[in-house]
Structures are given as structure tokens and as C-alpha cells.
Amino acid sequence: MSMENILPPLKEIPPHLQTLADYEVQAQKHLSDMVWQYLQGGAMDEYSIRDNREQFAKIQLVPRLLNDLTQGHTACEILGQTFPHPIFLAPIGHQQQFHPDAEAASALAAEVLGSNFILSTFTNTDLASLKQENPYKWFQLYWQGDRKKSLALIRLAEQQNFKAIVITVDSPHTGVRDRERRVFFHLPENMQHPHTPSHIPLPELHENQHPVFAGLMQIAPKWADIEFIIAHTDLPVILKGVLHPLDAQKAVEIGVKGLIISNHGGRVLDTSISPLKALAKIKAVVPTDFPLLLDGGVRRGTDVFKAIALGASAVLIGRPYIHGLAVAGALGVAHVIKILKEEFEVTMALMGTSTLNEINTDFISQE
């Protein structure tokens, strides 16, 4: 789409926007082709992007009927904190690409709808400008190449009343993203990142050093770094991007308080296992009440139900709320959350479940 054909953000929601899929179609009209390909694209052949969604379709629902649901609600408790519903907003950086109000708009919508907001390290909005008294916000940390710089960002989050630290561990190296390269994707030169450069500086390579293994991988976080962070903050530390049960067990052993099961929306390692399949494997090896959040492929209220049935404490949405942001700023994000939340409520009612604690594998068929 040429620049002159890009629609400005809408001031009100048109009646044809009824589903998250409707927002996806509409969002493309509000973004340049370069930004659209960045948002929608993933690694290599993009099998993982498709598989993340297709795994939900393979699970069928088996409702129970005639139950009394008059006391029903969607509240969930994670890390001692009660959330009104289990639909959280995933950390996504550089949101100014999608709307001038950037993360401030997403955070406002999340606050109004009671959705937990996870702010990216690569935010264009200063974390201090998010409402301090809002209890539903976590800070996502991209490792800054060393402990001192990483801890400095955590101190900022502590000062601003963020409730947890989410450390993304699945992208020590950028995925091979063909779509981005074909459109020569780049961030605007004047884009502000108040807490960190838009990219972590690489170590200087000496002759005969490998550009991958001695480059980005040299400054990637290790288990000892996670232990260091846990020892130096009172906030609960959550790891994002864990897919292997052995990594989940290791995380529990060192004091990690929760996991976000994610393959980075299919943007890093193509053909990696879908989060929904990984969830069941990880659920089997962690303590019963250990928080597991699912990130990737959620587009319907039925998807939220299926994730919880398989053991998720909550789900994260990423691209869908950015579609809302591109279409209508905070209003669009709020509407996307509202659509998904209401679909989930109706699904719970039709499934005969009045609380999240009642949702389990008895209500699904995976034959």
C-alpha cells in the first residue's frame, strides 16, 4: 500500500468490526506495507505462525449442561495477585510504528478493561508515564548484554510499581525473517527508545571469531544471569519463551516464579513446537499451582478456554491488540480485548463452567 493510501486511525469503531479477524483485515489499511510485513511476518517459511493457530482448531470442546452458573466469573489469581480475567497483553516493542500514541494507548486500554499489560524493553513510551497506581502491569526485560545494565532497568520498573519482571529468553539471536528483508524493514531514524538503544550493541569481534557464537551469543543471558536477577530483586521473575520441559524444571529449581510458554509468535525459530503443545508437556513436570501462561495463536474466546483447559493460568495476545492499536488507538485495543473477553465469557457459560478453576481436560477432546 502506497503512503497516500494509508488510512489514518479511526476516531470511532465502525459496526463491521466484530471479530479479531475483522481487525486484522482493517489494520492493513492503516499501515505501510513495510510495517505490515514486519508485524505479520515471522521466521523463515512461517510454519510456526500458522501452526500456533492451527493447533487450537484441532481441539474440540465437550460441554457440560444444566449447571448453575449464576455465581460465575472470570477472575484468576497469579503470584498472589487477582486479575479480573485471564487475557493479558504481550510485550511488543516499537509501538509508535502502529499508532502515534504507542504503548501509552495500549496501556490505557488494558487498564480500562482490567487486562494485565506487559511493557517491552523496546518501548517508545517512558515506563514512568504509565499510571503508577495501576496494579496490572509487568515489565519485560531484554537482556542488555550485562548484569549491571539489565539490573538498572529492573530498578526503574521497581520504582514505578511494576508487579513482575518478565525476562525474554528465546531470542538471543534475531530470527531469519525473509519477509522483513524483502521489504528492507527498518525502524525510523528518529524513533525514541527512552530506556535502551533499539538494538543491543554487539561485542567487538577479533579475527577468526565466529560472528554468531562469539557475537550475539556471547552477550546472551545464561542460567547464572537469571539466578543473579532473582537474587537482586524482590519482584517475581517470569521467563518468557520456554518450550522444553527440562528448561521448565530448571527454572522452577532456581526460583523462577512463572513461565510464559511461547515461541515468540513464530518470529525467531521456525518449526518450533507450538505453545499449546508445549503447555501440556510442561504442565506435567512443574508443581500443580506453578503459573504457566500461554502466548501465541489466541484469536477466539474458545482458544482462551482450550489453553486454560490444558493448564494455562492466563493467555497473552500480541498481534491482535496491535491490529486494534493501528485501527483506532486506545479505543481499538480496548475493543479487541472486549471482543475476546466476551467471547470467552460466553464460551465458559456454554461449556457449563462458572470459574476458571473448573476448566480442565474433561471439557476437551484431542483425538
C-alpha positions as CSV (number, residue, x, y, z in Angstrom):
1,M,0.0,0.0,0.0
2,S,1.5,3.4,-1.0
3,M,1.8,6.1,1.6
4,E,-1.0,8.2,0.1
5,N,-3.5,5.3,0.5
6,I,-2.8,4.6,4.2
7,L,-5.8,5.4,6.3
8,P,-5.4,7.5,9.5
9,P,-6.5,5.9,12.8
10,L,-10.3,5.9,13.3
11,K,-12.0,8.0,15.9
12,E,-14.8,5.6,16.4
13,I,-15.4,1.9,15.8
14,P,-17.3,1.1,12.6
15,P,-20.0,-1.6,13.0
16,H,-18.3,-4.1,10.7
17,L,-15.5,-4.7,13.2
18,Q,-17.0,-7.7,15.1
19,T,-14.1,-10.1,15.5
20,L,-10.3,-10.1,15.9
21,A,-10.1,-11.3,12.3
22,D,-12.1,-8.2,11.2
23,Y,-9.5,-6.1,13.0
24,E,-6.6,-7.9,11.2
25,V,-8.2,-7.1,7.8
26,Q,-8.8,-3.4,8.7
27,A,-5.4,-2.9,10.3
28,Q,-3.6,-3.5,7.0
29,K,-5.3,-0.4,5.6
30,H,-3.8,1.8,8.3
31,L,-0.1,0.7,8.0
32,S,2.6,0.9,5.3
33,D,3.5,-2.3,3.6
34,M,6.9,-2.4,5.3
35,V,5.4,-2.1,8.8
36,W,2.6,-4.6,7.9
37,Q,5.1,-7.2,6.8
38,Y,7.1,-6.7,10.0
39,L,4.1,-7.1,12.2
40,Q,2.6,-10.1,10.4
41,G,5.7,-11.9,9.3
42,G,7.9,-14.5,11.1
43,A,10.9,-16.6,10.8
44,M,11.8,-18.5,7.5
45,D,8.8,-20.3,6.0
46,E,6.5,-19.2,8.8
47,Y,5.3,-22.7,9.6
48,S,5.2,-21.8,13.3
49,I,3.0,-18.8,12.8
50,R,0.4,-21.0,11.1
51,D,0.8,-23.9,13.5
52,N,0.3,-21.8,16.6
53,R,-3.2,-21.1,15.4
54,E,-4.0,-24.4,13.8
55,Q,-3.3,-26.3,17.0
56,F,-6.3,-24.7,18.6
57,A,-8.6,-25.9,15.7
58,K,-7.5,-29.5,16.4
59,I,-9.0,-29.4,19.9
60,Q,-12.8,-29.9,20.2
61,L,-15.0,-28.8,23.1
62,V,-17.2,-31.1,25.1
63,P,-19.7,-29.1,27.0
64,R,-21.5,-30.0,30.3
65,L,-25.1,-28.8,30.6
66,L,-27.7,-27.7,33.1
67,N,-25.2,-26.4,35.7
68,D,-26.0,-23.4,37.9
69,L,-23.7,-20.6,36.6
70,T,-25.3,-17.7,38.4
71,Q,-22.2,-17.1,40.5
72,G,-19.9,-17.3,37.5
73,H,-16.8,-15.0,37.0
74,T,-13.5,-15.0,35.1
75,A,-11.2,-13.9,37.8
76,C,-7.8,-15.6,38.2
77,E,-5.0,-15.5,40.7
78,I,-1.4,-15.4,39.7
79,L,1.6,-14.7,42.0
80,G,-0.8,-13.7,44.8
81,Q,-2.5,-11.1,42.6
82,T,-6.1,-11.3,41.4
83,F,-6.8,-10.4,37.8
84,P,-10.4,-9.7,36.5
85,H,-9.8,-12.1,33.6
86,P,-7.0,-14.1,32.1
87,I,-6.4,-12.1,28.8
88,F,-3.1,-10.3,29.1
89,L,-1.3,-8.1,26.5
90,A,2.1,-9.5,25.4
91,P,5.2,-7.3,25.3
92,I,5.6,-5.7,21.9
93,G,8.3,-3.1,21.2
94,H,8.4,-0.1,18.9
95,Q,4.6,0.5,19.1
96,Q,4.9,4.0,17.6
97,Q,5.1,2.3,14.2
98,F,1.5,1.4,14.6
99,H,0.0,4.5,16.2
100,P,1.4,7.8,17.4
101,D,0.2,7.2,21.0
102,A,2.2,3.9,21.0
103,E,2.4,2.0,24.3
104,A,0.5,4.7,26.2
105,A,-2.6,3.9,24.2
106,S,-2.2,0.1,24.7
107,A,-1.6,0.6,28.5
108,L,-4.7,2.8,28.8
109,A,-6.9,0.3,27.1
110,A,-5.5,-2.5,29.2
111,E,-6.2,-0.5,32.4
112,V,-9.8,0.3,31.4
113,L,-10.5,-3.4,30.5
114,G,-8.6,-4.8,33.5
115,S,-6.1,-6.6,31.3
116,N,-2.6,-7.1,32.6
117,F,-0.1,-5.1,30.4
118,I,3.4,-6.3,29.8
119,L,5.6,-3.4,28.7
120,S,8.5,-4.1,26.4
121,T,12.1,-3.0,27.0
122,F,11.9,-1.5,23.5
123,T,9.0,0.7,24.4
124,N,8.8,4.1,22.7
125,T,6.9,5.3,25.9
126,D,8.8,6.0,29.1
127,L,7.7,3.5,31.7
128,A,7.3,6.3,34.2
129,S,4.5,7.7,32.1
130,L,2.3,4.6,32.7
131,K,-0.2,5.1,35.5
132,Q,1.8,4.2,38.7
133,E,-1.2,3.1,40.7
134,N,-2.5,0.6,38.0
135,P,-1.8,-2.8,39.6
136,Y,-2.0,-4.7,36.3
137,K,1.4,-4.1,34.8
138,W,4.6,-6.2,34.4
139,F,7.9,-5.2,32.8
140,Q,9.6,-7.3,30.1
141,L,13.3,-7.3,30.1
142,Y,15.5,-8.0,27.1
143,W,18.9,-8.8,28.5
144,Q,21.2,-5.8,28.0
145,G,24.4,-7.7,27.4
146,D,25.5,-7.4,31.0
147,R,24.1,-7.7,34.5
148,K,24.6,-4.0,35.5
149,K,22.6,-2.6,32.6
150,S,19.9,-5.2,33.0
151,L,19.5,-4.6,36.7
152,A,19.3,-0.9,36.1
153,L,16.1,-1.4,34.0
154,I,14.7,-3.6,36.7
155,R,15.3,-0.9,39.3
156,L,13.3,1.5,37.1
157,A,10.4,-0.9,36.9
158,E,10.5,-1.4,40.7
159,Q,10.3,2.3,41.3
160,Q,7.3,2.6,39.0
161,N,5.3,-0.1,40.8
162,F,5.5,-2.8,38.1
163,K,4.5,-6.1,39.7
164,A,6.7,-8.6,38.0
165,I,9.8,-8.9,35.7
166,V,9.4,-10.9,32.5
167,I,12.7,-11.9,31.0
168,T,12.5,-13.0,27.4
169,V,15.0,-15.8,26.9
170,D,14.0,-17.3,23.5
171,S,15.6,-14.7,21.2
172,P,19.3,-14.4,21.9
173,H,19.7,-14.0,18.2
174,T,17.2,-12.5,15.7
175,G,15.2,-15.0,13.7
176,V,15.9,-15.3,10.0
177,R,12.9,-13.2,8.8
178,D,12.6,-13.3,5.0
179,R,9.6,-11.1,4.8
180,E,11.3,-8.3,6.6
181,R,14.4,-8.5,4.5
182,R,12.3,-8.4,1.3
183,V,10.7,-5.1,2.2
184,F,14.0,-3.7,3.6
185,F,12.4,-3.3,7.0
186,H,13.9,-0.6,9.3
187,L,12.8,1.5,12.2
188,P,12.5,5.3,11.7
189,E,15.8,7.0,12.5
190,N,14.2,9.5,14.9
191,M,12.3,6.8,16.9
192,Q,12.9,7.3,20.6
193,H,13.6,4.3,22.9
194,P,13.8,6.0,26.4
195,H,15.3,3.1,28.3
196,T,17.7,1.4,25.9
197,P,19.0,1.6,22.3
198,S,16.7,-0.1,19.7
199,H,19.4,-2.8,19.4
200,I,21.8,-4.2,22.0
201,P,25.4,-3.2,20.9
202,L,27.5,-6.2,19.7
203,P,30.8,-7.1,21.2
204,E,33.9,-6.3,19.1
205,L,34.9,-9.4,17.2
206,H,38.5,-10.4,16.8
207,E,39.9,-12.2,13.7
208,N,38.8,-15.8,13.4
209,Q,35.9,-15.3,15.9
210,H,32.5,-16.6,14.8
211,P,30.0,-13.7,14.1
212,V,27.1,-15.7,15.7
213,F,28.6,-17.6,18.5
214,A,31.2,-15.0,19.5
215,G,28.8,-12.2,18.7
216,L,25.2,-12.0,20.0
217,M,25.5,-15.4,21.7
218,Q,28.5,-14.2,23.8
219,I,26.3,-11.5,25.4
220,A,23.1,-13.6,25.7
221,P,21.9,-14.4,29.2
222,K,22.8,-17.7,30.8
223,W,21.1,-19.5,33.7
224,A,23.6,-17.9,36.1
225,D,22.4,-14.5,35.0
226,I,18.8,-15.4,35.7
227,E,19.8,-16.5,39.2
228,F,21.6,-13.2,39.7
229,I,18.5,-11.2,38.8
230,I,16.3,-13.4,41.1
231,A,18.8,-12.7,43.9
232,H,18.8,-8.9,43.3
233,T,15.1,-8.1,43.0
234,D,12.1,-8.7,45.3
235,L,9.8,-8.8,42.3
236,P,8.8,-12.2,40.9
237,V,10.8,-13.2,37.9
238,I,9.0,-14.9,35.0
239,L,10.8,-16.4,31.9
240,K,9.2,-15.9,28.5
241,G,9.9,-18.3,25.6
242,V,10.3,-21.6,27.4
243,L,9.2,-24.6,25.4
244,H,11.2,-27.6,26.7
245,P,10.1,-29.4,29.9
246,L,13.7,-29.7,31.1
247,D,14.1,-25.9,30.9
248,A,10.8,-25.6,32.8
249,Q,12.1,-27.9,35.6
250,K,15.4,-25.9,35.8
251,A,13.5,-22.6,36.0
252,V,11.5,-24.0,39.0
253,E,14.6,-25.2,40.7
254,I,16.4,-21.8,40.6
255,G,13.4,-19.8,41.8
256,V,11.7,-18.5,38.7
257,K,8.0,-17.8,39.7
258,G,6.2,-18.4,36.4
259,L,6.7,-19.2,32.7
260,I,5.3,-17.7,29.6
261,I,5.2,-20.6,27.1
262,S,5.9,-19.0,23.8
263,N,7.8,-19.4,20.5
264,H,7.9,-15.6,20.1
265,G,4.9,-15.7,17.7
266,G,6.8,-17.7,15.2
267,R,9.3,-14.9,14.8
268,V,12.5,-16.5,15.9
269,L,12.9,-20.2,15.3
270,D,10.6,-21.6,12.6
271,T,9.1,-25.1,13.0
272,S,9.5,-24.8,16.8
273,I,6.8,-26.6,18.8
274,S,3.5,-24.7,19.2
275,P,3.0,-23.2,22.7
276,L,-0.3,-25.2,23.0
277,K,1.5,-28.5,22.5
278,A,4.4,-27.4,24.8
279,L,2.0,-26.4,27.5
280,A,0.7,-29.9,28.2
281,K,4.3,-31.3,28.3
282,I,5.5,-28.6,30.7
283,K,2.4,-28.8,32.9
284,A,3.3,-32.4,33.6
285,V,6.7,-31.6,35.1
286,V,6.1,-28.4,37.2
287,P,4.3,-28.1,40.6
288,T,0.5,-28.1,40.3
289,D,0.0,-24.4,41.2
290,F,3.0,-23.1,39.2
291,P,1.9,-20.3,36.9
292,L,2.0,-21.1,33.2
293,L,0.9,-18.5,30.7
294,L,0.3,-19.3,27.0
295,D,1.4,-16.9,24.3
296,G,0.7,-17.4,20.6
297,G,-2.2,-18.1,18.3
298,V,-5.1,-16.9,20.5
299,R,-7.8,-15.4,18.3
300,R,-11.1,-16.5,19.8
301,G,-12.7,-16.9,23.3
302,T,-12.7,-20.7,22.6
303,D,-8.9,-20.5,22.3
304,V,-8.7,-19.0,25.7
305,F,-10.9,-21.8,27.1
306,K,-8.8,-24.5,25.5
307,A,-5.5,-23.0,26.8
308,I,-6.9,-22.9,30.3
309,A,-8.2,-26.5,30.0
310,L,-4.7,-27.6,29.1
311,G,-3.3,-25.9,32.2
312,A,-2.6,-22.3,31.4
313,S,-3.2,-19.7,34.2
314,A,-3.8,-17.0,31.6
315,V,-3.1,-16.2,27.9
316,L,-1.2,-13.4,26.1
317,I,-2.3,-11.8,22.9
318,G,0.2,-9.9,20.7
319,R,-0.6,-9.2,17.1
320,P,-4.4,-8.9,17.7
321,Y,-4.1,-5.9,20.1
322,I,-1.7,-4.2,17.7
323,H,-4.3,-4.6,15.0
324,G,-6.6,-2.7,17.3
325,L,-4.0,-0.1,18.0
326,A,-3.3,0.5,14.3
327,V,-7.1,0.9,13.6
328,A,-8.2,3.1,16.4
329,G,-5.5,3.6,19.1
330,A,-6.6,3.0,22.7
331,L,-10.2,2.6,21.6
332,G,-9.2,-0.2,19.1
333,V,-7.1,-2.0,21.7
334,A,-9.9,-1.8,24.2
335,H,-12.4,-3.2,21.7
336,V,-10.2,-6.1,20.8
337,I,-9.8,-7.1,24.5
338,K,-13.6,-6.6,25.0
339,I,-14.4,-8.9,22.0
340,L,-12.1,-11.7,23.2
341,K,-13.2,-11.3,26.8
342,E,-16.9,-11.5,25.9
343,E,-16.4,-14.5,23.6
344,F,-14.6,-16.2,26.5
345,E,-17.4,-15.5,28.9
346,V,-20.0,-16.9,26.5
347,T,-17.8,-20.0,25.9
348,M,-17.5,-20.6,29.6
349,A,-21.3,-20.3,30.0
350,L,-22.0,-22.7,27.1
351,M,-19.4,-25.1,28.4
352,G,-21.1,-25.3,31.8
353,T,-18.1,-23.8,33.7
354,S,-18.6,-20.9,36.2
355,T,-15.0,-20.3,37.2
356,L,-11.5,-20.8,35.7
357,N,-10.8,-23.5,38.3
358,E,-13.5,-25.7,36.9
359,I,-12.0,-25.7,33.4
360,N,-9.9,-28.8,32.8
361,T,-9.1,-31.5,30.2
362,D,-12.5,-33.2,30.8
363,F,-14.0,-30.5,28.7
364,I,-11.9,-31.0,25.6
365,S,-11.3,-33.8,23.1
366,Q,-7.9,-34.2,21.4
367,E,-8.5,-37.4,19.4
